[in-house]
Amino acid sequence: MANEYAVSVPLERIRRVQIYINSPRKTVAQIKAATGADYILNGTLYNMTTGAVNCHLKADGKVLARPNYSVYGYKWDEGPEIRMGILPATEAQNYIACTPLLLNGQKLTKLTYDAGQGGKRGRSAMGMKYGKLCLYCSADGSQAARTPEQLRDLLYAFGWTSAVMLDGGGSSQCDFEGQTIKSSRKVQHLLLIYTKDNEPRGEKPMVTINAYSKKADGGKKLSTNFTVKEFACNDGSDAVLVAPDLVKVLQSIRSHFKAPVTINSAYRTPQYNDKVGGAAQSQHCYGTAADITVKGHKPAEVAAYAREIMPDWGGVGIYAKKGFTHVDVREVRADWEG
């Protein structure tokens, strides 16, 4: 496991940026399992005893901290339009601040922070560069520990045009699409970023689609290894749409690899598809797609075999960082990486 990670996410890929209030206190792994967020990073400074936040913070329209000073930080409503500005900002639904490091492509000469933030510690930061939201995290007590000034210089070298240092030390923790920095500390709040699916916009497929009831037909076998309930929408809806051609493809994958196939997401109601950031007219909404993992095999391996059995039709998406493969039975060929 690495001691530090830096990532950048194109703004057009961002569906939502959330300030997650961690009450009751959960680990990053628990938060990821509960929310499905793609990127998670600890937030700004807070009092470990009382839980009170020390720096400017506003989440979903509720001001959680408004110190008696103004400072540069990040503000946004949904997330894709996130930008740096002076805080507090009454017009924004969300904002966060701590110690500004970079502004307008320049390093700030004098950094403002208290003694507890000084020294070489694990660090976390958020920033921007050329249409991308940037995130950084390093482990406390590791070779990647830095002073605030060293962090500033590093992010400037990365090409970040603006940056704010967030909480650090034992609070420094993250999950960037499976790249994790762990801490035993369960912090008061975290920054969660949800991205859009890279699946190409689809059209209603011209294939047979069967409708089932999860309650009445959940145990019905559709093939040797698959039942109706495995294709049900993750929002708990009773209606289940499944294309027989999709079942045939998945059964072929199961038989070829001789290993369990887990369906992470198959049919989605339009409402649930919107909620998880699915592509417009996603094949999932018609019951013609499934996101799968095959035990003991990487997404690229699964994708390669899926393409063998669908040489000139069907959609195949490789989500290597998220650990799954998208397979659908659309009429035309489509390949992508997520």
N, C-alpha and C positions, 0 to 999 in steps of 0.2 A: 504493500500500500504506500502510495506517495505521501509526502509531507505537505504538499501544497498543490493547489489547482487554480487555474485561471481559465475562464470560459467567456465567450461572447455569443449573444443570441440576437440575430437580426430582428429589428422591431416588427417587421411584417410577419414574423413567425409567432409573435407573442399574442396570446389570447387574453391573458389576465395577469396582473401583478397584484398579489394579495399580501397585506400585513396580517399574519396569522397570530391571534392572541392565544397563547399556549396555556389555557386553563380548562381542565386540570392539566398539570404539566405532563407532557409526553416527550418521548425521544424523537429524534429526527426520523428514524425508521418507522415508528408508529404514525407519525404525521404523514409520511409519504404513503403508507398503506391506507390511511383514512381519506386522504385528499386526492391522491394520484398526481400531485404536483411533479413537474419535471425537474425543477431546480429549487433547492431549499438552502437558505443561508440565515444564520443568526442575525438578529436585528441590532438596534442601537443600545446604549447604556441603560441599565436599570439597577435599582437597589435590590440586592439579593435577599434581603430580610423582609422588606415590605412589598416588593414587586413594583414599586412606583418607578415610572420611567423618568430618566434624567434629561433626555434631549427631546427636541421637537418630534412629535409623533402623532399622526392622525390616521385612523383606519376606518374605512367605509363611512366617512362623514363624522365620526366621533373623535374629538380631540382627546388624546390620552396624556399628552404632556405639552405645555406651552410655557417654557421658561421666559424670563423677562429679558430677552435679547433676540436679535435677528441674526440669521446665519444662512449660508448657502446649503441647500440640501436638494433632495429629489421630490417632485410632486407629480401626481397623475390622478386620473379618474379610473379608467379601466386598466390601463397599462401600456398599450402600444404607443401612446402619446407621452410617455414619461419624459421629463426634462428637468434640468437643474434650474433652480431659481431661489429667490430669497424666501425664507420661512420665518414666521408662519404665513400660510397662504390660504385665505378664506375661500378662494374659488375652487380649490382642489379637494377631491374626496379623500385623497390619501397623500401623506408626505412623511419623510423620514430624514433625519440629520444626525450628525455627530461631529466629526472633525474633517472639514474640507481639506483636500490634498492638492487637487488640480482644478484649474478654472480656465476656460477658453484656451485650452491647449498649453497652458503655462503652469509651471510648478509654483505653488505658494511658498514664499520664502519663510515666513514665520507661521508655524502651526500652533493652534490653540488646543491644548489638552491638559488634563490634570496629572498629578504625579503617578496616580494609579494606572494611567494608560501608557506611561513611559517605559523605557527599557526594552530589551529584546523579548517579545512575546509572540504567541500565535496571533495572526491578524485576519480580519475579514474586511472586505471593502466592496462597494458597488460603484459603477462609473459608466461612462459612455464613450464610444468612438465611432464616428462615421456611420450613424444609423444602426448601431448595435448597443444593446445593454450588456455591460460587462460585470462579471462577478469574480471575486477572489477570496480564497480561504487558505490558511496555513495552520498547521498543528502547533499548539503550545508545547514548549520544551523540546522542539525539534531543531534540526539544522536550518529550517526555513523560518525560524523566529526572527523578527526584525524590529527595529525601532520604527516609530511613525515616519521619520524622515527617510529611512531606507525603504519603507513601503512606498512612499511617495515617489522616490526615484525609480523604483522597479516598475510601477504602473505607468510612469511617464515613458520608460524604455519600451513598454508594451504598446505604446501608441495611444493610450487612453487620453482623451481630450478633457475629461472632467472626472473627478473621483471624490468619494467621501469614505473615510475610514469609519467602520462601524465598531461594535464591541469586539473585544479580543481576549487574549489570555485563555482562561479555561472555558470561556463562552464560545470561542471560535469553533464552529462546526458547520458541516454542509453535506449536501448530497446533490451533485451535479450530474444528473442522468447516470447514477451508479458510481460516480467517483466521489468517495466519501472521506471526510475528516470527522472522526468521532470524538465525543467528549462525554464524560459522565454527568456534566451539568445540563439540567433541563431548563432552558432559558425562558424568559417571560414572553417573548414574541419572536417571530421569525419572518423572513421575506420568502414568499412562495411565488414561483413563476410557472405558469401553465402555457404550453405552446400548442399551436395548431397542428393537426395531422397533415403530413405531406402527401397524402393520397390525392391523386389528380381528381379534379371535379368529374363526376360521373353522370351517366344517363340511365334511365330505367332500363334494366336488362331484358332482352327478349328470350328468357328461359323460363322453364316451369318453376313456380314458387308455391310451396305448400304452406298452409296455415295450421297451426296447432294451438292447443291450450296447455300451458305449463302445468296447471293444476290437474287437468284430466289426462294429458298425454305425456307428462314429463318423463315417465319411465319407458316410453315406447322406443324400441330400437330402430334406428334408421339405417344402421349397417352393423357389421360385426362388432365394432368397438365404439359406436356413438349412439347416444340417446337424445331425445328432444330437449331435455332440460339443459344440456350442455350448450345449446344454441340460444338460450333465453337471454333477454336483455338484462343487463346488470342493474337496471333501476327497479327490478322486481315485477315488471309488467307480466300479465298472464299470457297475452298473445305472443306467439313465436312464429316468425317467418323463416323458412328454410328452403333453399334450392337443392333439389336432389343432386344436381351436378356438383355442388359444393361438397356434399357428403361423399360423393365418389372420389373427389380429389383428395379429401382429408383421409379417407380410408386407404387410398393408395399410398399416401405419405406414411401412414401408420404401419402398413404392411411392409413397405420398403425399408424403413429404419428399424423395424421390429422393436420399437420403443414407445412408451406412453406419449400421447399427444394431448397437451392441455390447451383448451380453448379459452383464451383470456377474454375475448370479446367477439361475439358473432352478431346476431340481430340486435339492432338498436332502434328504439323509437326515435322519431325526428327530434323530439324534445331532449332526449338523452344524448343524441349525437351532437346537438348544439352545445349541450352542457360540457361535453368532454372535448370540444374543439374539433370535431370531425369535419371532413371535407364536405362542401356543398354537394347534395345529392350523393352522399357516400353510398357505396355498395352495401355497407352494413345495414342501411335503412331498408333494403329490399330483401335481406336474408340471403344475400349472395356472397358474403365475405366473412372471413374469420381471421382473427389475430391469434397465432398459435406459438407454442413452444414445444419442442421435441426433446425429451430428456436425453442428455448426453451429446446433443448436437447443436452447433452454432446456427444462428439465423441464416447466415450465408449458405451453409450446407443445405438447409431446408429449402431455401429459395432456389438454389441450383436444381434440386430435384423437381420442385414444383414447375420450374420452367421447362424441364425435360418433358413432363407429361402435358404441358400446355405450351407447345412451341410457338404458336402464332395467335394465341388468344389468352385471356385472363390477366388479372393484375397480380403482381408480385412486388411487395415492398419489404426491404430489409431494414429493420430497426435494431442495429447491432448494439447500441448503447442501452437500449431498453430491453434487449434480450428476447425479441419475438420477431416472427415473420408474418406479414399480412398476405393472405391468399384470397383472391376472389375470382369469380367465373364470368366476368364481363366478356362481351363479344370480341373486343379488340385487345391487342396486347398493350400492357402498360407496365413499366418497370421504374422503381424509384427507391431512394434511401431516405430514411427518416432520422 
